[in-house]
Amino acid sequence: MSIAIKRWGNSNGVIIPAHLLKQIGATVGQELDVKVKDGTLVLIPKTRAKRYTLDELLQQCDPNAPLETEESVWGSNQTPVGREVW
């Protein structure tokens, strides 16, 4: 398959067919790392760190896990200053 280099303003670019994007696991708008290896242009999709929701993070927590000593005594010897409940 051949594609042509085109002029885009002051830059040059190529249009990557959808089936090639699919083969490398890339999507429209995704950033790519570009390298030259042995005279060949190599495009590698950048991976993004997963953004977790609060629910997803809380699902990973064990509410029955033992607390560290510092955590278990925190607030136990404190008297309320305002209307907080201990």
C-alpha atoms as one frame of an Amber mdcrd trajectory, in Angstrom:
protein
   0.000   0.000   0.000   1.225   3.483  -0.815   0.175   6.790   0.708   1.297
  10.271  -0.293   2.894  12.976   1.816   0.694  16.084   1.644   1.267  19.717
   2.573  -0.767  20.929   5.611  -0.051  24.625   6.149   3.661  24.889   6.969
   3.876  21.171   7.777   3.722  17.875   5.948   1.522  14.933   6.793   0.038
  11.646   5.712  -3.470  10.281   6.048  -3.442   6.906   7.771  -6.230   4.615
   6.556  -8.628   3.367   9.257  -7.699  -0.286   8.752  -4.039   0.503   9.490
  -4.957   2.395  12.662  -6.976  -0.615  13.755  -4.017  -2.935  13.114  -1.768
  -0.933  15.456  -4.522  -0.411  18.032  -4.695   3.363  17.577  -7.721   5.645
  17.501  -8.397   9.054  15.971  -6.976  11.783  18.228  -4.578   9.446  20.029
  -0.944  10.519  20.271   1.724   8.431  18.581   5.432   8.082  19.286   7.317
   8.532  16.018  10.726   6.939  15.506  13.025   6.237  12.606  14.496   2.740
  12.644  16.777   1.560   9.848  15.427   4.268   7.546  11.803   3.322   8.279
   9.265   5.581   9.957   7.729   3.728  12.922   4.489   4.882  14.594   3.727
   3.527  18.063   0.481   4.433  19.865   1.111   6.110  23.220  -0.646   4.385
  26.057  -2.559   6.481  28.520  -2.757   5.771  32.210  -6.231   4.568  33.108
  -8.328   7.147  34.898 -10.280   5.431  37.647 -13.628   6.550  39.019 -14.099
   6.798  42.769 -16.310   3.696  42.659 -13.581   1.716  40.869 -11.007   2.772
  43.466 -13.285   1.934  46.376 -13.979  -1.521  44.906 -10.260  -2.233  45.310
 -10.344  -1.404  49.023 -10.887  -3.987  51.729 -13.015  -2.358  54.462 -12.040
  -5.211  56.810  -8.304  -4.719  56.362  -6.521  -4.028  59.646  -5.541  -0.425
  60.269  -1.991   0.620  60.977  -1.445   1.524  64.643  -1.109   5.205  63.807
  -4.417   5.146  61.925  -6.300   3.254  64.628  -5.318   5.648  67.428  -5.833
   8.806  65.368  -8.585  10.787  66.981  -9.147   8.260  69.778  -7.582  10.533
  72.396  -8.976  13.766  70.976 -11.857  15.786  72.289 -14.171  17.393  69.751
 -13.499  21.067  69.082 -16.655  21.852  67.136 -19.605  19.722  66.163 -17.623
  16.835  64.664 -18.503  13.313  65.711 -15.804  10.812  66.685
